[in-house]
Amino acid sequence: MNRRTFGVMALLGAMRVSAQAQEQTLWKFDSLTRIGGLAPRVEGAPVLVDSPLGKAVQFNGKDDALFFPGRPLVGARTFTIEAIFRPDGGDFQQRWMHIAETDPATGLDASPAGTSDTNPRFMFEIRVVKDQWYLDAFVNSKAGSKALAFPEKLHPIGPWYAVAQTYDGKTYRSYVNGVLEGEADTAFTPHGPGHAMVGARMNHVNYFHGAIAQARFTAHALPPQEFLKAPQ
């Protein structure tokens, strides 16, 4: 291999790494002033706590939330959304990550009341059943919506978990600790610009009681072996 060939290969390799970096964003919840390159608006009084991955943000389940003045995965046709979090019990319905497209006609990210609106969005939710919980992953776009929730697949409150939802252009899937919870073929069209809320739904209902250490957003469907791993 001559120097020119080696240089071209090195350049192509660097371009691939750069492209991969651009299509993946990691949010570390180790600050209340800057997360994932964005400055969130702090609502209530969430606090930084220690976690096995460093600092994490703890939410009280009543009025704590972080509103982000931007959102990931704008224009993505496929995706992986992951989070490492610790549920601490509390109310039955907790909608703890809401990534919304802003309605250009109204300027709203969600309906002012209730939990049903037409805005394209990604959601991570949990349902708490006594001292256990189950995952509810939800996607909505102009092509339709799909919820993946399985009440029989319960997990103990207290430990840290890695959750994920993916879309490969045909099938929508949800996972807990790398294990498939469920899947369904789903139509999807890319989202436009908007905002994100962590700790509650965008219209300030269904607050989260627990902590979040990391979230990661990738513009393609990752295989489970490449997911973020829950701390042991």
Buried (B, 14 or more C-beta within 10 A) or exposed (E): EEEEEEEEEEEEEEEEEEEEEEBBBBBBBBEBEEBBEBEBEBBBEBEBEEBEBEBBBBBBBEBBBBBBEBBBBBEBEBBBBBBBBBBBBBBEBBBBBBBBBBBEEEEBBBBEEEBEBEBBBBBBBBBBEEEBBBBBBBBBBBEEBBBBBEEEBBBEBBEBBBBBBBBBEEEBBBBBBBEEBBBEEBEBEBBBEBBBBBBBBBBBEBBBBBBBBBBBBBBBBBEBEEBBEBBE
